[in-house]
Amino acid sequence: MVKNRYFFTSESVTEGHPDKIADQISDAVLDTVMKEDPTGRVACETLLTTGLAFVAGEISTKTYVDVPTIVRETIKSIGYTQAKFGLDYKTCAVISSIDEQSPDIAMGVDPGGAGDQGMMFGYATDETEEFMPLPIMLAHKLTMQLAKVRKESILDYLRPDGKSQVSVEYENGTPLGVSAVVIAAQHSPDIDMRSLREDILEHVIKPVIPKHLLSDTTKYHINATGRFVVGGPQGDTGLTGRKIIVDTYGGVGSHGGGCFSGKDPTKVDRSGSYVSRYIAKNLVAAGLAKKLEIQIAYAIGVADPVSVMVDTFGTSTVPNQEIVELVKKHFPLRPLDIIKELNLRRPIFRKTAAYGHFGRNEPEFTWERTDRVELLKKG
């Protein structure tokens, strides 16, 4: 057999990255509505720049949304508590421009139809215990560790902004090891680069990446420019929905193009993607394929999907069409059924807005359950 070797790279960003701050604010607004008005409609976008947060969108709800307070509390919890970090929750300006959802859209959504047209993808692979691609899982764990050592003052000179990137070498689809690790960590001007690089290697990279995946040839690029003091929205404008590959599978598989954050579950960009992940994970966990991608497409105002497609990349144990029939038999595909099955009318969304929407086995992440495995094995 000819050995097919290749490298695949995925990135993640910390909760203090400008785009992720925007995502978290948008989802914090959504959670506020879901807590008091579970049937409220939210499409919320946030833009951040130096000293300014601008929140806009369409919200139809019976409850009051105190946007400035939500913005400031979110920014504070991330760690932007001083202007020198690139943003200060106490002094930043907050501007909001909120309108109601278009009645033309509501006409199709109220009876149970999809909130928009579009195609959503779900993916799963057996290469990790989370049924996720290895590069994105390692990248997320690195950024989570960056946040942990900052918040616990293990590395007290770190600031909230940061990024990671992991390159994995594969042979015939099986991970062999990590060939390169990239870390960019915002820091105070007082720390020298040698100390920072040694600390990041010792306290961030080594505790996260298993020893058997590292080797003498693994390359480490830690703060490669030599300085990362100016960060957050001061260093780069932040915008909701600009990290859709970080949010999903790290570039593995396909993406329909729609973001998740700030959207209530009637928007199939979100609920359709969540159920697609739910389906893909259960199918792989049931042993029907080693890796699998599913596409579900919708038309605005129409409840039933216009198409369902499965690609198992030649790894399935049964024909792909049989898997499609199992999907239609055992999983909810209409928007209201998805919302009910996954219990999505709850204030659970801000937690999803950093470190990925998938591969996290936490109580709120109902789409990560593998409770359909036995049904799928029976056919």
Disulfide bonds with the S-S distance in Angstrom:
none
